[in-house]
């Protein structure tokens, strides 16, 4: 697990908490911030997946 995946997991968790808190308190801004954070987390995970694929391709070429 690389740094991008860790950032992604952290942002998704933070976003889920904010979104849930926003729903419970009726704070639409906080709920929206949570959704945005979850989106950032997904983007970090996708970037990590691309890096992993590139790393695996480079390793395969070395063999």
C-alpha positions in Angstrom: 0.0 0.0 0.0 1.6 3.3 -1.1 1.1 6.8 0.1 -1.8 7.5 -2.4 -3.8 4.6 -1.1 -3.2 5.7 2.5 -4.3 9.3 1.7 -7.3 7.9 -0.1 -8.4 5.7 2.8 -8.0 8.7 5.2 -9.9 11.1 3.0 -12.8 8.5 2.5 -13.0 8.0 6.3 -12.9 11.7 7.0 -15.5 12.3 4.4 -17.8 9.6 5.7 -17.6 11.1 9.2 -18.3 14.6 7.9 -21.2 13.4 5.7 -22.8 11.5 8.6 -22.4 14.3 11.0 -23.9 16.7 8.5 -26.9 14.5 8.0 -27.4 14.1 11.7 -27.1 17.8 12.4 -28.9 18.9 9.3 -25.8 20.8 8.2 -25.9 20.6 4.4 -22.5 22.3 4.0 -20.8 19.8 6.2 -22.6 16.9 4.4 -21.4 18.4 1.1 -17.8 18.7 2.4 -17.9 15.0 3.4 -19.0 14.0 -0.1 -16.2 16.1 -1.6 -13.6 14.5 0.8 -14.9 11.0 -0.2 -14.4 12.0 -3.8 -10.9 13.1 -3.1 -10.3 9.8 -1.4 -11.5 7.9 -4.5 -9.2 10.1 -6.7 -6.2 9.2 -4.5 -7.0 5.6 -4.7 -7.2 5.7 -8.4 -3.9 7.5 -8.6 -2.4 4.8 -6.4 -3.8 2.1 -8.7 -2.2 3.8 -11.7 1.1 4.0 -9.9 0.8 0.3 -8.9 0.1 -0.7 -12.5 3.1 1.3 -13.8 5.3 -0.3 -11.1 4.1 -3.8 -12.0 4.6 -3.1 -15.7 8.2 -1.8 -15.1 8.9 -4.9 -13.0 7.6 -7.2 -15.7 9.8 -5.5 -18.3 12.9 -6.1 -16.2 12.4 -9.8 -16.2 
